[in-house]
Amino acid sequence: MESNISKYNLTQEEIEMYRKCLEKAKPYTPEELYELELDGDYDSDRMDATMANKILNGVEY
C-alpha cells in the first residue's frame, strides 16, 4: 500500500494531525466499516483514525 499524502497535497501540520488521530484510536477494519454502514453506530475517534489510515498508509476501504 502506498501513501496518499502527495495525492491529497497535505501540509506538514495536516500530516501531524492525521498521525495524532492514529495514535489516539485504532482505525476500523474494512469489515467493521461495512457493519457500521448497516447500523450507523460509530465512534468518531475511530472514524478519524480510519480516514488517517487511508490517507497516510494508503489503506483501501
N, C-alpha and C positions, 0 to 999 in steps of 0.2 A: 504494500500500500504506500502511496506517495502523498506527501503533504500537499494541502491545498492553499498554503499560505500565499504563494505568489498569485494564484488564481483569484483570491479574494482581495489582493492588494492591501494587506494588513499593515498597520503601523506597529512599531515595537510595543507600544502601550497596549494595543489590542491583543497582540500575541501574549503578552504577560497576563492580561485579563483572562484569556482563554485557558492559560496554564493554571491559573488560580482556580478556575472552575473545575478543572480536572483533579486538583489537589483536594478540593472541598468535598466532592461527591464522586461516586462511581457512575460512569455512563451506563445507560441502558444497553442491553444486548439487542440485536435485531429481533429476536423472539419476544423479548419483554416489550419492545416498542410496538410490535404488532398487537400484542394483547392490550396495550394501552389504547390503541386505536378503537378497540372494541368496547372497553369500559370507561375510558376517559379519566381514570383516577391516577394522575401522575404527580411526581414530586418535582417542583420547579428547579431545585438544585441539580437533580439528576438529568433533567432536560437540558439545562445549561451545559452540563458536563458532556452530554451526548452530542450537542452541537459543536462543542470544543473538540471532541474526539474526531468528529467528521472533518473539521477544518484543519486541525493541527496534524492529525495522523492519517487522514485520507480514508477513514473507515466508511464504508458504504452501508446505508440502511435501506 
